[in-house]
Amino acid sequence: MDTPLRTIAVVGLGTMGTGIAEVLARAGREVIGIDVSEAAARQAVASLEASTARAVRREGITERERRDVLARFRTFGDLQAAADAELVIEVVPETYEIKQQVFRDLDAIVSPAAILATGTNALSVTRLAAESRRPERVLGLHFFNPAPAMKLVEVVSSVLTAPSAVEAVTRLARELDKQPVAVGDRPGFVADGLLFGYLNQAAAMYEANYASREDIDAAMRLGCGLPMGPLALLDLIGVDTARTVLEAMYSASHDRLHAPAPVLGQLSRAGLTGRKSGRGFYTYDAPGGRTVVPDALTPVAGAGAVAGRPVSSVGVAGSGTMASGIAEVFAKAGYAVVLAARGPEKADTARERIAKSLERSVSKGRLTAQARDETLARITPAGSLDALAGVDLAVEAVAEDLEVKRELFRTLDKVCKPGAVLATTTSSLPVVAVARVTSRPQDVVGMHFFNPAPAMKLVEVVRTVLTGDEAHATVREVCAAVRKHPVDCGDRAGFIVNALLFPYLNNAVKMVEEHYATPDDIDAAMKLGGGYPMGPFELLDVVGLDVSLAIEKVLHGEFRDPGLAPAPLLEHLVAAGCLGRKTGRGFREYARR
């Protein structure tokens, strides 16, 4: 059946409903806006008037087109107005009772051919459909906020949904210039199903006092390229809304990763629901405001600060990509750098890699030829760790193997002068395990750079229970000197970024494993619906499936949470040698160079 879907009713004119109505009206549909609140209806009209006026000023539409859009949007206070609609989209409050009542009432009003869509992102579409007289015409149509800007629409089918209804709304989504992704009925669907688990873990990390809210958010923005940190995003979504979504997810999955962190309930009960109330994880200038203002938890610059030790020379142990990148970072910042490898040839090769990197920067206009030459002149390659005897800071970037690192730190302990700070770049191993093989564990700290080190701004500064204040302060001061953003965290598996990133990646693999969605649809959902720079499967193939599996095993081993157990599909691909881009095949196949 070819359903044209020219007249569409939107029930609920809050922020999301108003946004959906705007998208439809601007795409030429006749839109019937319905809300029991006259104030909400007036606000929806005012919002559309304002947004279309902005579009005229920006020359996106003409004044005549604006008048046509406004004429296509009419508001009413009663569901009876939906009688002639070919599609009804409900965006009422996220409770079964309210939504089921809307569907029951619509059954007696709309034509038998009309499609009824729920905008839920947390509740069961199947359960809502079962309450309708025509369950085959009920589906989910999940837009993302703000609806006019976000491209993703999840089209959710229940076991009762007729294919013709799915086809009709999928075609509509494309005509609205959206990207539809077909998914089955499970709480959170694809985008929110992955997103809210990650947000929940971030809230639990904050609640455990493992890292500050500012450091958690900065780590995920700078370490993963996300547009917002997780705690700021929870405030934007609404802490109470997030808790509702997680409760629905947990009731379906019984996965502890979806059990709402207690802090979400505490904030919700206190009315601290985020931006809309003026306070959540952060405090805002007013209810509904966007500007964060200082509060009792805001760090005070310099308060109780301990001065670090002076650093003029830096040693980098290693010869791989990370070691070369770190050496380049320090040399660019004016430090004398000793690049020590296992033998002169490896050290020279690492320096040559830096020379090529600097040359690329010159060719792109990011660096002058003089700066390139001065940077290279500061780097001294060495074939032995003995060359690090005089450095003020020694940074190791060798293989991610505990025994290899422990042996290296035994040598650094003997070679480096008293007072030198010893740093490890480990991303998954316990820092204290390498600190304890030295005679100076108070001078050992984690300094986790991200790859590629010259480009990535984040450094996780990992303090063990033995790390001294001076060593910690030294590393933070050095980070500022090399124009990196340091975030403080404790010595536990994954630190901040990997502890939040890899469970999310693992859950994406589980979705594919369960045949819930394809890698392409999941990647599209997270890029278009979550603002991620890369989809999870793109990222897994870039990082390397073997590296990802190793990190997930470490996380599972430390936290012992069944939800963190590596997905069997990931283990099977690694066992088959399908490691991602580096082998030409991972979740996708790549042309060999």
C-alpha angles and dihedrals in degrees: 000000000000108000110188096199095205097145114052131177122209113200112202119034102207121124095295096041091049091050092050091048090053092051091051096045093048089051091058100262124138103242126203109196115200128189132149088221115080088198091056091049092050090048091051091054091046090050092052091047091052096046094048090047089055089049090054092049090051089047092241091128136008125249090252091052088050092054090049091052092050091048091055092058117077126169131213138175099220134065089228086081088072093066095109097038118121090199129026120195115194119204099169124140115308101258130111092227096057096040094046091051090052091052093047091051093047091053089068094045114040127065120267089249095055119111118229115208129188120209093206120140096186113028130082113267088198092057091049092047092051089062091057127087088227107041091164088067095051122094142144123264107184115189121184128234124287088032097195091056105033115085100199125095119175111212105205122200126193123204086262099052118115115233090229090062091050091049092050097052092041089056089047092052091054091048087054088057091249128132110239120208118195113223139164128245113280130124112280092009109216109316100036091035089064098031100052095049088056092046090050092053090049090053090049090049090053092045090054088057089236093136137356122264090246093052094046091052095043091048094056094042096048099030097046104021093242118162092230137018117248098251093048088048091052088054090050094048093042123258091236092050091050091051091051092051092048092048089054091047093048094048088057101038105027084210110150089220087069096047102111113253108249091240089067091058092044093052092044094051090049091053091245094133100152132257095352091062095035094247138058124123085341132030120243134203092251141345104292090016125138101204116096113220128196118270138169091290097050111114114246112223112246095000109153090346120170116214116244127226119269113264122195101148130044131195122207118196114204141050105224131101095280094048091049091048093050092048089051091051093053095042092051088053092056102261122139103242130202110198106200122191138162096280136351094270094058090046092051091048090052091050090049089053088055091049090055091048091051091047090054089053090052092049090052092049095246095115135029122236089243092054089048092054093045091050093050091047090060092058118086115189116214134184096212139047087234086082089071093068095109103037122117094212127028118196120190121208104171132130117320093248121121097217092047091052094044091053090048092051091050087057094045089051090058097039106041121080122252111277095029113133115233116209133187123204094205115148098195114011125093109264092207090061090065093037092059095059088064130075089232110051089157088069096051121096139161116250106181111190121188126232124286088033097194091056105034114084099200129095120176108215106207117200120194125205086261100047114115125229093244095053091047092048091047093057093047091051091048090050089055091048092055090045096249126137111239121208121190122228140156128257104270134118116294094005105217109315102040092040089059100031103050099051086053090051091046091052090052089055090051090055090057091043090055091048090240095131139349125255089248093053093045092049091049092048094053095044096045100031101033103030092238114161090222133021117244094255093047088052095045091054091049095047092043125252091240092054090047092050092050092053092046090051090052092050092048092046094053102039097031091210112152089217089064095057109122114259110256090230090061091050091049093051092049091048088052092053093248097138102156132256094349092064097033094248136063123124084338135026122249133198111254115240 
